[in-house]
Amino acid sequence: MTASARYGVPLDLGVSTDVLELQLARRSVREFTDRPVSDAELAALVAAAQSAATSSNLQPWSVVAVRDPGRKARLAELAGAQEFVARAPLFLVWVADLSRARRLAEAAGTPLDAADYLETTLIGFVDTALAAQNAVVAAQSLGLGSVFVGAVRNHPAEIAAELSLPPHAVAAFGLAVGEPDPAEAADVKPRLPQAAVLHHEQYDAAAADEHIPVYDERLAAYFRRFGGAGTWSSRVLARLRGPESMAGRHTLRETLAQLGLPSR
């Protein structure tokens, strides 16, 4: 059933496990009950995150757990004025963190020139995302919902100041976490058909793109159910139209350099 919801059509994958069912049922949650996220639950989420793969065991990430209402409200305003950030019982800010390695190098009196290159910055962001997704699945298993908040990159310098991030560290994204409000009008959002993303042996763009029109129809129907409009294609094109559609993130390279991640 969950596979059918994920693709918007009746579908039996032919295999099933509890973990797979949990992953297929994941959806973004923006409305929460008042139940706090306990310290034990937070520790479990971080343990799951630290169990994700990490390039060369660099572990180039940190996470800041924010519960203070005032700080959540300020972060919500910086992250696109999204009120659910302030309402969430817990807001986790995931940080691509090369500062730890920088401090190691300073203490050892050794150079760390490779940290100045784009590859290392990419490792920081990739590993942060892997860790956070592990935490999302763990949260789901604990009966908690969540939603990623990329809008913390709208004002990375201000976010860094609010969280007292050291040089060489930047907020990659946020994650609002809490017990889902059962009254929220939302559901599992259908994804592209597998044939649009899965290639065998070699990439076949023409064959893959044949499946986009039918997906546009499915997603438009999903949006209509919840008072929305548009298709997947129209939203992709609007989101990537130009610098004006990036909510300030078109200057991210310069800001990263200012925060100590030059990425040359």
TORKOL-4160 file (C-alpha; in steps of 0.2 Angstrom, whole numbers, padded with zeros to 4 digits, m for minus):
264
<pt num="1" X="0000" Y="0000" Z="0000"/>
<pt num="2" X="0014" Y="0012" Z="0004"/>
<pt num="3" X="0022" Y="0009" Z="m0012"/>
<pt num="4" X="0006" Y="0013" Z="m0021"/>
<pt num="5" X="0005" Y="0030" Z="m0012"/>
<pt num="6" X="0023" Y="0034" Z="m0016"/>
<pt num="7" X="0020" Y="0032" Z="m0034"/>
<pt num="8" X="0002" Y="0037" Z="m0035"/>
<pt num="9" X="m0003" Y="0021" Z="m0044"/>
<pt num="10" X="m0007" Y="0003" Z="m0038"/>
<pt num="11" X="0011" Y="m0005" Z="m0036"/>
<pt num="12" X="0018" Y="m0021" Z="m0027"/>
<pt num="13" X="0036" Y="m0020" Z="m0026"/>
<pt num="14" X="0037" Y="m0039" Z="m0023"/>
<pt num="15" X="0047" Y="m0037" Z="m0007"/>
<pt num="16" X="0044" Y="m0029" Z="0010"/>
<pt num="17" X="0052" Y="m0025" Z="0027"/>
<pt num="18" X="0047" Y="m0015" Z="0041"/>
<pt num="19" X="0061" Y="m0002" Z="0037"/>
<pt num="20" X="0056" Y="m0001" Z="0019"/>
<pt num="21" X="0038" Y="0002" Z="0024"/>
<pt num="22" X="0044" Y="0016" Z="0035"/>
<pt num="23" X="0054" Y="0024" Z="0022"/>
<pt num="24" X="0040" Y="0023" Z="0009"/>
<pt num="25" X="0027" Y="0031" Z="0021"/>
<pt num="26" X="0038" Y="0046" Z="0025"/>
<pt num="27" X="0031" Y="0063" Z="0021"/>
<pt num="28" X="0035" Y="0080" Z="0026"/>
<pt num="29" X="0026" Y="0086" Z="0042"/>
<pt num="30" X="0024" Y="0104" Z="0046"/>
<pt num="31" X="0010" Y="0103" Z="0059"/>
<pt num="32" X="0015" Y="0096" Z="0076"/>
<pt num="33" X="0007" Y="0093" Z="0093"/>
<pt num="34" X="0013" Y="0101" Z="0109"/>
<pt num="35" X="0022" Y="0085" Z="0115"/>
<pt num="36" X="0041" Y="0089" Z="0117"/>
<pt num="37" X="0054" Y="0078" Z="0109"/>
<pt num="38" X="0063" Y="0070" Z="0124"/>
<pt num="39" X="0082" Y="0070" Z="0127"/>
<pt num="40" X="0082" Y="0052" Z="0125"/>
<pt num="41" X="0073" Y="0053" Z="0108"/>
<pt num="42" X="0086" Y="0067" Z="0103"/>
<pt num="43" X="0100" Y="0056" Z="0108"/>
<pt num="44" X="0093" Y="0042" Z="0097"/>
<pt num="45" X="0092" Y="0053" Z="0082"/>
<pt num="46" X="0110" Y="0058" Z="0084"/>
<pt num="47" X="0115" Y="0040" Z="0086"/>
<pt num="48" X="0106" Y="0036" Z="0070"/>
<pt num="49" X="0114" Y="0050" Z="0061"/>
<pt num="50" X="0131" Y="0045" Z="0067"/>
<pt num="51" X="0128" Y="0028" Z="0060"/>
<pt num="52" X="0127" Y="0035" Z="0042"/>
<pt num="53" X="0142" Y="0033" Z="0030"/>
<pt num="54" X="0155" Y="0046" Z="0031"/>
<pt num="55" X="0169" Y="0049" Z="0018"/>
<pt num="56" X="0186" Y="0043" Z="0025"/>
<pt num="57" X="0178" Y="0044" Z="0042"/>
<pt num="58" X="0180" Y="0063" Z="0042"/>
<pt num="59" X="0163" Y="0065" Z="0051"/>
<pt num="60" X="0163" Y="0083" Z="0044"/>
<pt num="61" X="0146" Y="0088" Z="0052"/>
<pt num="62" X="0138" Y="0094" Z="0068"/>
<pt num="63" X="0120" Y="0097" Z="0073"/>
<pt num="64" X="0113" Y="0111" Z="0084"/>
<pt num="65" X="0097" Y="0106" Z="0093"/>
<pt num="66" X="0086" Y="0122" Z="0096"/>
<pt num="67" X="0071" Y="0121" Z="0108"/>
<pt num="68" X="0071" Y="0139" Z="0115"/>
<pt num="69" X="0055" Y="0148" Z="0108"/>
<pt num="70" X="0064" Y="0165" Z="0105"/>
<pt num="71" X="0078" Y="0157" Z="0095"/>
<pt num="72" X="0066" Y="0146" Z="0085"/>
<pt num="73" X="0056" Y="0162" Z="0081"/>
<pt num="74" X="0072" Y="0171" Z="0075"/>
<pt num="75" X="0077" Y="0156" Z="0065"/>
<pt num="76" X="0060" Y="0154" Z="0057"/>
<pt num="77" X="0061" Y="0172" Z="0051"/>
<pt num="78" X="0078" Y="0170" Z="0044"/>
<pt num="79" X="0072" Y="0154" Z="0035"/>
<pt num="80" X="0059" Y="0162" Z="0024"/>
<pt num="81" X="0047" Y="0167" Z="0038"/>
<pt num="82" X="0041" Y="0149" Z="0039"/>
<pt num="83" X="0031" Y="0149" Z="0055"/>
<pt num="84" X="0031" Y="0130" Z="0057"/>
<pt num="85" X="0049" Y="0131" Z="0062"/>
<pt num="86" X="0044" Y="0141" Z="0077"/>
<pt num="87" X="0030" Y="0130" Z="0081"/>
<pt num="88" X="0040" Y="0113" Z="0080"/>
<pt num="89" X="0045" Y="0106" Z="0097"/>
<pt num="90" X="0063" Y="0104" Z="0091"/>
<pt num="91" X="0072" Y="0112" Z="0077"/>
<pt num="92" X="0089" Y="0104" Z="0072"/>
<pt num="93" X="0101" Y="0114" Z="0062"/>
<pt num="94" X="0113" Y="0102" Z="0052"/>
<pt num="95" X="0130" Y="0110" Z="0050"/>
<pt num="96" X="0143" Y="0106" Z="0037"/>
<pt num="97" X="0158" Y="0107" Z="0049"/>
<pt num="98" X="0176" Y="0108" Z="0044"/>
<pt num="99" X="0180" Y="0118" Z="0059"/>
<pt num="100" X="0184" Y="0102" Z="0069"/>
<pt num="101" X="0198" Y="0097" Z="0057"/>
<pt num="102" X="0204" Y="0115" Z="0056"/>
<pt num="103" X="0206" Y="0115" Z="0075"/>
<pt num="104" X="0215" Y="0098" Z="0074"/>
<pt num="105" X="0227" Y="0105" Z="0061"/>
<pt num="106" X="0230" Y="0121" Z="0072"/>
<pt num="107" X="0234" Y="0111" Z="0087"/>
<pt num="108" X="0246" Y="0099" Z="0078"/>
<pt num="109" X="0254" Y="0114" Z="0068"/>
<pt num="110" X="0251" Y="0105" Z="0052"/>
<pt num="111" X="0244" Y="0112" Z="0035"/>
<pt num="112" X="0226" Y="0108" Z="0030"/>
<pt num="113" X="0226" Y="0115" Z="0012"/>
<pt num="114" X="0214" Y="0102" Z="0005"/>
<pt num="115" X="0200" Y="0109" Z="0015"/>
<pt num="116" X="0201" Y="0124" Z="0004"/>
<pt num="117" X="0195" Y="0115" Z="m0011"/>
<pt num="118" X="0177" Y="0112" Z="m0018"/>
<pt num="119" X="0179" Y="0093" Z="m0016"/>
<pt num="120" X="0181" Y="0095" Z="0003"/>
<pt num="121" X="0166" Y="0107" Z="0004"/>
<pt num="122" X="0155" Y="0094" Z="m0006"/>
<pt num="123" X="0161" Y="0080" Z="0007"/>
<pt num="124" X="0155" Y="0091" Z="0021"/>
<pt num="125" X="0138" Y="0094" Z="0013"/>
<pt num="126" X="0135" Y="0076" Z="0007"/>
<pt num="127" X="0140" Y="0068" Z="0024"/>
<pt num="128" X="0129" Y="0080" Z="0033"/>
<pt num="129" X="0114" Y="0075" Z="0022"/>
<pt num="130" X="0118" Y="0057" Z="0024"/>
<pt num="131" X="0118" Y="0059" Z="0043"/>
<pt num="132" X="0102" Y="0069" Z="0043"/>
<pt num="133" X="0092" Y="0057" Z="0032"/>
<pt num="134" X="0097" Y="0043" Z="0044"/>
<pt num="135" X="0089" Y="0054" Z="0058"/>
<pt num="136" X="0073" Y="0056" Z="0048"/>
<pt num="137" X="0070" Y="0038" Z="0047"/>
<pt num="138" X="0074" Y="0035" Z="0065"/>
<pt num="139" X="0062" Y="0049" Z="0070"/>
<pt num="140" X="0049" Y="0041" Z="0059"/>
<pt num="141" X="0052" Y="0024" Z="0069"/>
<pt num="142" X="0049" Y="0034" Z="0085"/>
<pt num="143" X="0032" Y="0041" Z="0079"/>
<pt num="144" X="0040" Y="0058" Z="0076"/>
<pt num="145" X="0037" Y="0068" Z="0060"/>
<pt num="146" X="0049" Y="0080" Z="0052"/>
<pt num="147" X="0053" Y="0091" Z="0037"/>
<pt num="148" X="0069" Y="0098" Z="0030"/>
<pt num="149" X="0071" Y="0117" Z="0029"/>
<pt num="150" X="0084" Y="0122" Z="0015"/>
<pt num="151" X="0079" Y="0140" Z="0018"/>
<pt num="152" X="0092" Y="0142" Z="0032"/>
<pt num="153" X="0104" Y="0145" Z="0017"/>
<pt num="154" X="0094" Y="0161" Z="0013"/>
<pt num="155" X="0104" Y="0170" Z="0026"/>
<pt num="156" X="0119" Y="0159" Z="0031"/>
<pt num="157" X="0129" Y="0172" Z="0039"/>
<pt num="158" X="0115" Y="0177" Z="0050"/>
<pt num="159" X="0111" Y="0159" Z="0055"/>
<pt num="160" X="0129" Y="0157" Z="0059"/>
<pt num="161" X="0129" Y="0172" Z="0071"/>
<pt num="162" X="0113" Y="0166" Z="0079"/>
<pt num="163" X="0120" Y="0149" Z="0083"/>
<pt num="164" X="0138" Y="0155" Z="0087"/>
<pt num="165" X="0145" Y="0144" Z="0073"/>
<pt num="166" X="0164" Y="0144" Z="0072"/>
<pt num="167" X="0173" Y="0149" Z="0056"/>
<pt num="168" X="0174" Y="0135" Z="0043"/>
<pt num="169" X="0156" Y="0129" Z="0048"/>
<pt num="170" X="0140" Y="0133" Z="0039"/>
<pt num="171" X="0121" Y="0128" Z="0042"/>
<pt num="172" X="0117" Y="0116" Z="0027"/>
<pt num="173" X="0099" Y="0114" Z="0031"/>
<pt num="174" X="0087" Y="0113" Z="0046"/>
<pt num="175" X="0075" Y="0099" Z="0051"/>
<pt num="176" X="0059" Y="0103" Z="0061"/>
<pt num="177" X="0054" Y="0088" Z="0072"/>
<pt num="178" X="0039" Y="0083" Z="0082"/>
<pt num="179" X="0024" Y="0072" Z="0084"/>
<pt num="180" X="0013" Y="0075" Z="0069"/>
<pt num="181" X="m0003" Y="0083" Z="0071"/>
<pt num="182" X="m0016" Y="0071" Z="0064"/>
<pt num="183" X="m0027" Y="0085" Z="0058"/>
<pt num="184" X="m0014" Y="0091" Z="0046"/>
<pt num="185" X="m0020" Y="0091" Z="0028"/>
<pt num="186" X="m0006" Y="0082" Z="0020"/>
<pt num="187" X="m0001" Y="0065" Z="0013"/>
<pt num="188" X="0013" Y="0055" Z="0005"/>
<pt num="189" X="0018" Y="0065" Z="m0011"/>
<pt num="190" X="0020" Y="0054" Z="m0026"/>
<pt num="191" X="0037" Y="0054" Z="m0034"/>
<pt num="192" X="0042" Y="0052" Z="m0052"/>
<pt num="193" X="0040" Y="0034" Z="m0059"/>
<pt num="194" X="0055" Y="0023" Z="m0057"/>
<pt num="195" X="0057" Y="0022" Z="m0076"/>
<pt num="196" X="0060" Y="0041" Z="m0076"/>
<pt num="197" X="0075" Y="0040" Z="m0064"/>
<pt num="198" X="0082" Y="0022" Z="m0065"/>
<pt num="199" X="0093" Y="0018" Z="m0080"/>
<pt num="200" X="0101" Y="0001" Z="m0084"/>
<pt num="201" X="0119" Y="0001" Z="m0090"/>
<pt num="202" X="0118" Y="0018" Z="m0098"/>
<pt num="203" X="0108" Y="0034" Z="m0097"/>
<pt num="204" X="0093" Y="0035" Z="m0109"/>
<pt num="205" X="0086" Y="0053" Z="m0107"/>
<pt num="206" X="0073" Y="0050" Z="m0121"/>
<pt num="207" X="0066" Y="0035" Z="m0113"/>
<pt num="208" X="0066" Y="0042" Z="m0095"/>
<pt num="209" X="0058" Y="0059" Z="m0100"/>
<pt num="210" X="0043" Y="0050" Z="m0109"/>
<pt num="211" X="0036" Y="0047" Z="m0091"/>
<pt num="212" X="0036" Y="0065" Z="m0086"/>
<pt num="213" X="0019" Y="0070" Z="m0093"/>
<pt num="214" X="0009" Y="0057" Z="m0084"/>
<pt num="215" X="0018" Y="0061" Z="m0068"/>
<pt num="216" X="0014" Y="0079" Z="m0070"/>
<pt num="217" X="m0005" Y="0074" Z="m0071"/>
<pt num="218" X="m0003" Y="0064" Z="m0055"/>
<pt num="219" X="0006" Y="0077" Z="m0045"/>
<pt num="220" X="m0007" Y="0091" Z="m0051"/>
<pt num="221" X="m0020" Y="0080" Z="m0044"/>
<pt num="222" X="m0011" Y="0078" Z="m0028"/>
<pt num="223" X="m0009" Y="0097" Z="m0027"/>
<pt num="224" X="m0028" Y="0100" Z="m0030"/>
<pt num="225" X="m0032" Y="0088" Z="m0016"/>
<pt num="226" X="m0024" Y="0101" Z="m0004"/>
<pt num="227" X="m0028" Y="0117" Z="m0012"/>
<pt num="228" X="m0013" Y="0119" Z="m0023"/>
<pt num="229" X="m0010" Y="0121" Z="m0041"/>
<pt num="230" X="0003" Y="0118" Z="m0055"/>
<pt num="231" X="0013" Y="0102" Z="m0061"/>
<pt num="232" X="0030" Y="0095" Z="m0056"/>
<pt num="233" X="0037" Y="0102" Z="m0073"/>
<pt num="234" X="0030" Y="0120" Z="m0070"/>
<pt num="235" X="0037" Y="0120" Z="m0052"/>
<pt num="236" X="0054" Y="0114" Z="m0057"/>
<pt num="237" X="0055" Y="0128" Z="m0070"/>
<pt num="238" X="0049" Y="0141" Z="m0058"/>
<pt num="239" X="0061" Y="0136" Z="m0044"/>
<pt num="240" X="0076" Y="0136" Z="m0056"/>
<pt num="241" X="0071" Y="0151" Z="m0067"/>
<pt num="242" X="0086" Y="0162" Z="m0062"/>
<pt num="243" X="0094" Y="0171" Z="m0047"/>
<pt num="244" X="0078" Y="0180" Z="m0043"/>
<pt num="245" X="0070" Y="0163" Z="m0039"/>
<pt num="246" X="0084" Y="0158" Z="m0027"/>
<pt num="247" X="0079" Y="0168" Z="m0011"/>
<pt num="248" X="0096" Y="0175" Z="m0009"/>
<pt num="249" X="0105" Y="0159" Z="m0011"/>
<pt num="250" X="0113" Y="0165" Z="m0028"/>
<pt num="251" X="0127" Y="0173" Z="m0017"/>
<pt num="252" X="0131" Y="0157" Z="m0008"/>
<pt num="253" X="0148" Y="0154" Z="m0015"/>
<pt num="254" X="0154" Y="0171" Z="m0009"/>
<pt num="255" X="0146" Y="0169" Z="0008"/>
<pt num="256" X="0154" Y="0152" Z="0010"/>
<pt num="257" X="0171" Y="0160" Z="0007"/>
<pt num="258" X="0167" Y="0173" Z="0020"/>
<pt num="259" X="0163" Y="0159" Z="0033"/>
<pt num="260" X="0179" Y="0150" Z="0029"/>
<pt num="261" X="0174" Y="0137" Z="0016"/>
<pt num="262" X="0182" Y="0145" Z="0000"/>
<pt num="263" X="0179" Y="0130" Z="m0011"/>
<pt num="264" X="0191" Y="0134" Z="m0025"/>
